[in-house]
């Protein structure tokens, strides 16, 4: 049971790590977008297919805040939002790492107890 929970924590940690990578990529894209000139960008349309389009510098960006809800932000606002999101995700990973360490101790303790019980049973037989 504890080992199953340990695996679940690993899965959550992987999801959070992927979200951090995605958020950092978005942050880098926003920062590198020219602020005063049109630039060519590739837009994914699915199935590994992209469309090349010319895009003017955005005045506003749509930022997902969860549950399929989007808010309109300035470039600076979107950068701040993503930086804060990354901090929150990193904190969540740190918390999970602490839970994993505690869980690993409990698993090892339980294994030692079970081993001790089995050893006692062998001696009594």
N, C-alpha and C positions, 0 to 999 in steps of 0.2 A: 504494500500500500504506500509506504513512504517512498519507495523507489519510483512508483508511478507518479507521485506528486513531484518528485525530483525531475522526472522527464517532462512533466507539464511546465515546470519553471524554466527548463531549458528551451522549450518551444516558445514560451512567452518572451524570453530573452532574445531569441533569434528574430522574432517579429519586431521587437523594439529596435534591434540593431538595424534591420532593414529599413525601418521608418526613419532612423537617424541618417542613413545613407541617402535615402530619397530626399529628406529635408535639406541636407547639405548640398545635394545636387541642385535642388530648386534655388537655394540661396545663392549658389555660385552663378547659376543662370541669370538670376535677377540682377546680381551685381555686375555681370559682364555685358548685359544688354546696353547698347549705346543709348545715351540720354538725349541725343539731339539729331539723330539721323536714322533713316530707314535702313533696315538690314534684312537679309535673306535668312529665313529659318526653315527648318524641316518640321512638318507637323505630322505626327503619326496618325494614321487613319485605321490601323488594325492590320493584323496578319503580316506584320513586318513591312508594310507599305507606307511610304511617306510622300507628302506633297510639299514641294518647295513653294514658299510664299514670301512676299515682301511684307514686312511688318513695320509700322511706325512705332516710335517709342511710346509705350503705354503710359497714360496719365494715371490710370487706376488698374489694379490687379484684383482678381477674384480669389479669395482665400477661403479654403474649406475649414470650417471650425468644428466639423463633426456632424454626424446624423444627417448627412446630405444638406447641410446648411452652409451657405457661402456668404461672405461679407466682402464689400468693396473696400480696398485699401490703397493708399498711395504706395509708391515704390519703397519709401522709407518705412512705412507702416508694415508692409509685407515682410521686409527684412527683419524688423523688430519682432514680428510675430513668429517668424521661422527660428530666429535665434532663441526666443523664449521656449518654443516647442522643443528644440534640440536640448536645451537645458533640462526641461521636464523629462524628456525621454532618457537622458543620461542619468538623472536621479532615479528614475524607475528601474533602470538596469542595475544601478548600485544597490538599490533595495533588494532586487531579485538575487544579486550575488550574495548579499548578506543572508537571505533566506536559504540559498543553496548551501552555504557554508554551515549554517545551523542544522539543516536537514542532513547533510553529509555526516556531521557529528552524531546525530541521533541514529542514523542508519548504522554507522560503525559501532556505536554503543550497543544497539540491538543485536548486531552480529556477534559481538563479544559475549553478550549474555547467552545467546542461543548456543554458541560454541561451548561455553562453560557448562550449560545444562546438558548438552550432549556428552561432554567429557565425563560428567558425574554419572550419567546413565551407563556409560561404558564400564566404569569402574564398579558399579553395583551389580553388573551382570556376570 
